[in-house]
Amino acid sequence: MPRFVSRFVLFVPLLASIFASGPAFGQTPAQKLDPSASGPAPSAAMAQPVSDEVAEAEAAIVASDWQTAEARLTPWLAAHPADARALFDAGYVANAENRPEDAAALYRRAVEANPKSFEAHVELGLLLARQGKLAEARPELAAATTLDPGAAGVDAQARAWRALAQIDRAADLSRASEDLLEALKLSPETSEDTLLAASLAEQAGQYEAAEAAYRRVLAGNVNSIANPAANAASVNATASAGLAHLLVLRKQYSEAETLLRKALDQSPEDAALTVQLATVLAAQDKAEALPLMQKLHEAHPQDAAITRILAEVLAAAGEAAASDQLYIRLLTANPDDPALLVAHGENLTRQLKFAAAFAAFDKATRLDPANAGGWSGLAFAASKTNQPSITLHALAMRAKSLPEVPSTYFLRATAYDTLHQKTAAVAFYHQFLAASAGKFPNQEWQARQRLQVLEDKK
């Protein structure tokens, strides 16, 4: 099975994002917390007399008139810097105008002015999460789950729990599951919940539970979607991708192929699903994999992940030179990526450019001494460039993480033979012959010839 098949999970479509861009849980700005309200609806903790200036700003927010809202809020906050409601509204406007740093600062001020502001904690937490600042986002969202959501209602509080589950999944699967359960106590299960539960089960190695959840989604047995921006096609694409991954782990390539083709009928432009299908086809040695990836690459020529997969498919198809052109381009942007260097070295080896391959493998192993593939390549390249001592060192390093195979026995034997260490050479030639069992006739012939010479000279 080609190496890249095990890595396609990187391109599984993302779950419909809990951290959708923009403020207010993905709803329209005017009804972010209370769809029936005429403007931003504060929680009980934020309820307070509203000045004319703030009321006018909130009316402008309802109309998505950010400039007018900002014009009303700026002078008011200059005179009333601790007005939690106005600070929250100003943060909301900044967020809507795609000024995340300003929005975060305003939300923080709103929290400082009113620590019991559910909305400010939630919006700040979601904003920080979108920026990848998960360690900062978590305490804000956790605080929100303990506060009265007021007019926002328990659905908004459930959204905070779901956001926590997404954050916690990276470090604590048990806690992430508990977060999700808390969300389900407050609102009905959604397809996103089921997908998250499936993903958590998969991460925990509970593959049967994960498969059952993915199949539930695909069967349409979940009633709603948490994110209004999501749609049935995207949910099905995510479930199909997750289930296909599990099928590939079990090497059920034919079933995975059928599943992915059906998903692509619904989402024909889904690049992630296309990559998965190409890897599944390649695992079955189907020629369709290459043109599929080439077409995808033409549509996304600057996508490094797609370029990398195409390079691997080309290499698997025997197109070493074409594959290497892509790897060279990738290395230009990432010259110290050990995996890219190893793949580049393998292509150079296939083109019989052993000195250049040696340099690539040598750099890869210096950057990543635990890279077994790099040591394997270096051992072979060293043998081809007549450096037997380096061959033996590389094989010793490789053996720290991978078992011996016939080719390593043969490389050891020829290295010791070149170094005139006859006893070791004879021993490894015999080990090679015992392990190869007729699978490498040319090398077996060479081993027997050398054994005749070496053993006759004993």
C-alpha positions in Angstrom: 0.0 0.0 0.0 1.5 3.4 -0.9 2.8 5.4 2.0 0.5 8.3 1.3 -2.7 6.3 2.1 -2.0 6.5 5.8 -1.7 10.2 5.7 -4.9 11.2 3.8 -6.7 11.7 7.1 -5.0 15.2 7.1 -7.4 16.1 4.3 -10.6 14.9 5.9 -13.2 17.7 5.6 -13.4 19.7 8.8 -16.5 19.4 11.0 -18.9 22.3 10.5 -17.1 24.9 12.6 -18.2 25.7 16.1 -15.9 28.7 15.7 -17.6 30.0 12.6 -16.1 33.4 11.5 -17.9 36.5 12.6 -19.7 37.1 15.9 -22.8 35.8 17.4 -22.8 32.0 17.0 -23.1 32.3 13.2 -26.5 34.1 13.3 -27.2 37.4 11.7 -25.7 40.3 13.6 -29.1 41.8 14.4 -30.4 38.8 16.2 -27.2 37.3 17.5 -28.6 36.3 20.9 -32.3 36.8 20.7 -33.9 36.5 17.2 -37.0 38.2 18.4 -35.3 41.3 19.8 -34.8 44.6 18.0 -31.1 44.6 18.8 -28.4 42.8 20.7 -30.1 41.2 23.6 -28.1 41.3 26.8 -28.3 38.6 29.5 -29.7 39.4 32.9 -26.2 40.1 34.0 -25.9 42.8 31.4 -29.3 44.3 31.9 -29.0 48.0 32.7 -30.5 51.3 31.7 -29.5 52.1 28.1 -28.5 55.5 27.0 -29.8 57.1 23.8 -26.4 56.8 22.3 -26.1 53.0 23.0 -29.7 52.5 21.9 -29.1 54.2 18.6 -25.9 52.2 18.1 -27.8 48.9 18.7 -30.4 50.0 16.2 -27.6 50.6 13.7 -26.3 47.1 14.5 -29.7 45.6 13.7 -29.4 47.2 10.3 -25.7 46.1 9.9 -24.8 49.8 9.7 -21.4 49.4 11.4 -20.1 52.9 10.7 -23.1 54.5 12.4 -22.9 52.1 15.3 -19.2 52.9 15.8 -19.9 56.6 15.5 -22.4 56.4 18.3 -20.3 54.1 20.6 -16.9 55.8 20.3 -17.7 59.1 22.0 -20.0 57.4 24.5 -17.2 55.0 25.6 -14.7 57.9 25.8 -16.9 59.4 28.4 -18.1 56.0 29.9 -15.2 53.6 29.6 -16.7 51.0 32.0 -20.1 50.6 30.3 -20.1 46.8 29.8 -23.0 46.8 27.4 -21.5 49.5 25.2 -18.1 47.7 25.3 -19.7 44.5 24.2 -21.6 46.3 21.4 -18.3 47.9 20.3 -16.5 44.6 20.3 -19.4 43.1 18.3 -19.0 45.9 15.7 -15.2 45.4 15.5 -15.7 41.7 15.0 -18.2 42.3 12.3 -15.8 44.6 10.6 -13.1 41.9 10.7 -10.9 43.7 13.2 -10.3 40.8 15.5 -7.6 42.3 17.7 -9.8 45.4 18.4 -12.8 43.1 19.1 -10.8 41.0 21.5 -9.6 44.0 23.4 -13.2 45.4 23.7 -14.6 42.1 24.8 -11.9 41.8 27.5 -12.9 45.3 28.7 -16.5 44.2 28.8 -15.6 41.2 30.9 -13.6 43.3 33.2 -16.5 45.8 33.6 -19.0 43.0 34.1 -17.5 39.5 34.9 -21.0 38.0 34.8 -21.5 38.9 31.2 -22.3 35.6 29.4 -22.2 37.2 26.0 -18.8 38.8 26.4 -17.2 35.6 27.7 -18.7 33.6 24.9 -17.8 36.0 22.1 -14.3 36.5 23.4 -13.8 32.7 23.7 -15.1 32.0 20.2 -13.0 34.8 18.8 -9.8 33.6 20.5 -10.5 30.0 19.3 -10.9 31.2 15.7 -7.4 32.8 16.1 -6.0 29.5 17.3 -5.5 30.8 20.8 -7.1 27.9 22.4 -5.4 28.2 25.8 -6.8 31.7 26.1 -10.2 30.7 24.7 -10.9 27.9 27.0 -11.3 29.8 30.3 -13.6 32.3 28.7 -15.9 29.6 27.4 -15.7 27.6 30.6 -16.7 30.8 32.5 -19.7 31.3 30.2 -21.0 27.8 31.0 -21.4 28.8 34.6 -23.3 32.1 33.9 -26.9 32.9 33.3 -27.4 33.1 29.5 -30.4 35.4 29.9 -32.2 36.1 26.7 -29.6 34.2 24.8 -31.1 31.0 26.3 -29.8 27.6 27.0 -29.0 26.9 23.3 -26.3 29.6 23.5 -25.0 28.0 26.6 -24.9 24.6 24.8 -22.9 26.3 22.1 -20.3 27.2 24.6 -20.1 23.6 25.8 -19.7 22.4 22.2 -16.9 24.9 21.7 -15.2 23.6 24.8 -15.5 20.0 23.4 -13.7 21.1 20.2 -10.9 22.7 22.3 -10.6 19.8 24.7 -10.4 17.1 22.1 -6.8 18.0 21.4 -5.6 17.2 24.9 -8.3 15.3 26.9 -10.7 13.1 25.0 -12.6 12.2 28.2 -13.2 15.8 29.1 -14.2 16.6 25.5 -16.8 13.8 25.7 -18.1 15.3 29.0 -18.3 18.7 27.4 -20.4 17.3 24.6 -22.7 15.5 27.1 -23.3 18.8 28.9 -24.3 20.4 25.6 -26.7 17.6 24.9 -28.4 18.1 28.3 -29.3 21.6 27.1 -30.2 21.1 23.5 -31.2 18.3 21.1 -28.5 16.2 19.5 -27.4 17.6 16.1 -25.5 16.0 13.2 -22.5 18.0 14.2 -22.7 16.5 17.7 -22.8 13.0 16.2 -19.8 13.8 13.9 -17.9 15.1 16.9 -18.7 12.0 18.9 -17.6 9.8 16.0 -14.3 11.7 15.8 -13.7 11.5 19.5 -14.4 7.7 19.4 -12.0 7.3 16.5 -9.3 9.3 18.3 -9.7 7.0 21.3 -9.4 3.9 19.1 -13.1 3.0 19.5 -13.5 2.3 15.8 -16.8 0.4 16.0 -18.5 3.2 17.9 -17.0 5.7 15.5 -18.3 3.8 12.5 -21.8 3.4 14.0 -21.9 7.2 14.5 -20.7 8.0 11.0 -23.3 5.6 9.5 -26.0 7.2 11.6 -25.3 10.6 10.1 -25.2 9.1 6.6 -28.5 7.3 7.2 -30.1 10.6 8.1 -30.9 9.6 11.6 -29.9 12.9 13.2 -32.5 15.6 13.2 -30.7 19.0 13.0 -27.6 20.8 12.2 -26.0 23.2 14.9 -24.4 25.6 12.4 -27.0 27.2 10.1 -24.2 27.8 7.6 -23.8 24.0 7.2 -25.9 22.0 4.8 -26.7 18.3 4.3 -24.0 17.9 1.6 -21.2 19.2 3.8 -22.4 17.0 6.7 -22.5 14.0 4.5 -19.1 14.8 3.1 -17.6 14.9 6.6 -19.3 11.7 7.6 -18.3 10.0 4.4 -14.7 11.1 4.9 -14.6 9.8 8.4 -16.1 6.5 7.6 -13.8 6.1 4.5 -10.8 6.6 6.8 -12.0 3.8 9.0 -12.5 1.5 6.0 -9.0 2.3 4.7 -7.6 1.3 8.1 -9.2 -2.1 7.6 -8.0 -2.1 4.0 -11.6 -2.3 2.7 -10.7 -0.2 -0.3 -13.6 -1.2 -2.5 -16.2 -0.2 0.0 -14.3 3.1 0.7 -14.2 3.8 -3.0 -18.0 3.3 -3.4 -18.7 5.5 -0.4 -16.4 8.3 -1.6 -17.8 8.3 -5.2 -21.3 8.7 -3.8 -20.2 11.6 -1.6 -18.5 13.3 -4.6 -21.7 13.0 -6.6 -23.2 15.3 -3.9 -20.1 17.5 -3.5 -18.2 17.2 -6.8 -15.9 20.1 -6.0 -14.9 18.8 -2.6 -11.1 18.7 -2.7 -10.6 16.7 0.4 -13.0 13.9 -0.8 -11.2 13.9 -4.1 -7.8 13.4 -2.4 -9.3 10.5 -0.4 -10.7 8.9 -3.5 -7.3 9.2 -5.3 -5.5 7.6 -2.4 -8.0 4.8 -2.2 -7.6 4.2 -6.0 -3.9 4.3 -5.7 -4.0 1.7 -2.9 -5.8 -0.6 -5.4 -3.3 0.3 -8.1 -6.0 1.8 -10.2 -4.7 4.1 -13.0 -7.5 6.6 -12.4 -5.8 7.9 -9.3 -3.1 9.8 -11.2 -5.4 11.8 -13.6 -7.7 12.5 -10.7 -4.9 14.1 -8.7 -3.5 15.9 -11.7 -6.9 17.5 -12.4 -7.2 18.5 -8.7 -3.7 20.0 -8.7 -4.5 22.0 -11.8 -7.5 23.5 -10.0 -5.4 24.2 -6.8 -1.8 24.7 -8.0 -0.7 26.6 -4.9 -2.0 24.1 -2.4 1.0 22.4 -0.9 -0.9 19.5 0.5 -2.5 18.6 -2.8 0.9 19.0 -4.5 2.5 16.6 -2.0 -0.2 14.0 -2.6 0.2 14.3 -6.4 4.0 13.9 -6.0 3.4 10.7 -4.1 0.9 9.4 -6.6 3.4 10.1 -9.4 6.2 8.3 -7.6 3.9 5.3 -7.0 3.1 5.3 -10.7 6.8 5.2 -11.6 7.0 8.8 -12.7 10.0 9.6 -10.6 11.3 12.6 -12.5 7.9 14.3 -12.7 7.3 13.5 -9.0 10.7 15.0 -8.1 9.9 18.3 -9.8 7.1 18.7 -7.4 9.2 17.8 -4.4 11.9 20.2 -5.4 9.3 23.0 -5.6 8.0 22.0 -2.1 11.5 21.9 -0.7 12.1 25.4 -2.0 9.5 26.6 0.5 10.4 24.0 3.2 14.1 23.1 2.8 14.3 21.5 6.2 11.3 19.2 6.0 12.7 15.7 6.6 9.8 13.9 5.0 10.1 15.9 1.8 13.9 15.3 1.8 13.3 11.5 2.2 10.8 11.5 -0.7 13.2 13.6 -2.8 16.0 11.1 -2.0 13.8 8.2 -3.0 13.0 9.8 -6.4 16.7 10.5 -6.9 17.5 6.8 -6.1 14.9 5.7 -8.7 16.7 7.9 -11.2 20.0 6.3 -10.2 21.3 9.7 -9.0 22.9 8.1 -5.9 25.3 10.9 -4.8 22.5 13.4 -4.8 20.2 10.9 -3.1 22.9 10.4 -0.4 23.0 14.1 0.3 19.2 14.3 0.6 19.0 11.3 3.0 22.0 12.5 5.0 20.3 15.9 5.6 17.0 14.3 6.5 18.6 12.1 9.1 20.6 15.0 10.6 17.4 16.9 10.9 15.4 14.0 12.2 17.5 11.2 13.7 14.4 9.1 14.4 13.5 9.0 10.7 13.7 5.3 9.8 12.9 6.0 6.1 15.8 8.4 6.0 18.2 5.8 7.4 17.0 3.2 5.0 17.6 5.4 2.1 21.0 6.6 3.4 22.1 2.9 3.8 21.3 2.1 0.2 22.7 5.3 -1.2 25.9 4.8 0.8 26.3 1.3 -0.5 25.9 2.6 -4.1 28.5 5.4 -3.5 31.0 2.9 -1.9 30.7 4.1 1.7 30.3 0.8 3.6 31.0 2.3 7.1 28.1 4.7 6.6 25.9 1.9 5.3 26.5 0.0 8.5 25.9 3.0 10.7 22.7 3.9 8.9 21.4 0.3 9.2 22.2 0.3 12.9 20.2 3.5 13.3 17.3 2.1 11.2 17.2 -1.0 13.4 16.3 1.1 16.4 12.7 1.4 15.1 12.3 -1.1 12.3 12.9 -4.9 12.0 15.5 -6.4 9.7 14.3 -7.4 6.3 16.1 -9.3 3.5 17.4 -6.1 1.9 19.1 -5.0 5.1 20.8 -8.3 5.6 22.1 -8.0 2.1 23.3 -4.5 2.6 25.1 -5.5 5.8 26.7 -8.5 4.1 28.0 -6.4 1.2 29.2 -3.7 3.5 31.2 -6.1 5.6 32.4 -7.8 2.5 33.8 -4.5 1.1 35.5 -3.8 4.5 37.0 -7.3 4.3 35.3 -8.4 7.5 34.7 -11.9 6.2 33.1 -13.6 9.2 30.4 -10.9 9.5 29.9 -10.9 5.7 29.4 -14.7 5.6 27.0 -14.6 8.5 24.8 -11.9 6.9 24.9 -13.5 3.5 23.5 -16.6 5.1 20.9 -14.6 6.9 19.9 -12.9 3.7 19.5 -16.2 1.9 17.4 -17.6 4.7 15.1 -14.6 4.7 14.8 -13.9 1.0 13.4 -17.4 0.2 13.7 -16.9 -3.6 12.2 -13.5 -3.8 15.4 -11.7 -4.9 17.0 -14.0 -7.4 19.8 -11.6 -8.6 21.0 -10.8 -5.1 20.7 -14.4 -4.1 22.9 -15.4 -7.0 25.4 -12.7 -5.9 25.3 -13.9 -2.3 26.0 -17.5 -3.2 28.9 -16.5 -5.5 30.5 -14.4 -2.7 29.9 -17.2 -0.2 31.8 -19.6 -2.4 34.7 -17.3 -2.6 34.7 -16.3 1.1 34.1 -19.8 2.5 36.7 -21.3 0.2 39.3 -18.9 1.6 38.6 -19.8 5.2 
